Amino acid sequence: MKQLVHIVAFLLMMVAAAAQAAQLEPININSADAATLTQLKGVGAKFAQRIVEYRQKNGPFSSGEDLQGVRGIGSKVYQSNRDRIVVSDPLPK
């Protein structure tokens, strides 16, 4: 029984670690959809949609700092996510 408890505890730790690792993956703000953008800290569905609309209207972002041009996305949100934001050319459609 004690061994079973250890196995279950180990499995729970592995699942938690995998979930955390998935949340910390870089996000390309030039190609991410709104659902993916919500993985950024401080970005909910409304702001994610604004990012997508801004990108469609103004073209791809040149740098992560450009994200601050989106209404409602300020320095605090950018600073919280700057290590996760990737800017590269969007994939061709």
N, C-alpha and C positions, 0 to 999 in steps of 0.2 A: 504494500500500500504506500509506503514511504517513497519507494522508487517511482510510483505512478504520479505522486504529487510533484516530484522533481521534474519528471518528463513534461507534465502539464505546465509547470512554471516556466520551463525552458521554452516550450512552444509559444507561450504567451509573450515572452520577451522577444522572441524572433519575429513574431507578427508585428509587435509594436515597433521594433527597429526597422522593419521593412516599410511600414506605413510612414514613419518619420523620414526615411531616406527618399521615398517617392515624393514627399512634399518639398524636399529641398533640391530637387532637380532644377537646373536652369530652365528659364522660360524665354523663348524668342518672342519678343513683343511685336515683331513684324509678321509672324505667321500664326501665333496662338489664337485659338477661338475664344469666345467669351467665357466658356466653361473653364478652360485652362487658365485664363487670366485671373479667375476668382481664387486660384491657389496662392496668389500673392497676398502678403499681409496687408490688411486695410482695403482690399479691393473686393467689393461684393458684386452682385449681378449688375446693378445699375452702373457702377463705375467701369466694370469690364465691358459693358456694351458701349459706353462712351469712348473707351480706348479703341475699340473696333471701328466705331463710326469716325473717330478722329483720323485713324489710319487710312480709312477708305477715302475720306475727303482730302487729306493733306499728303498722302503717299507714305512710304515707309519711314520709320523713325531712323535718324542718323546716329543717335546715341541714347543710352538709357535715360539721361537727363531730360531729353525731349519729352518724356512721359509727363513731365510737370506742366506741359502745355495743354493737357487735357483738363477740362473744367472739373474741379473737385480733387484732382491728384496734385498734392503739394509736395514740398520738400520732405515732410515726415514719412509719407508713403514711399517716396523714392528711396530715401535713406534706409528704410526698413527692408527694402528689397534689392538694393543695388548689387549685392553679391549673387543674386539669382537671375537678374535681368541680362538677357543676351540680345544683341542686335545684329542680325545678319539679313541678307536678302531673303525676301519671302520666296517660297517655292513657287515655280511657275504653275499656272492653272492649266 
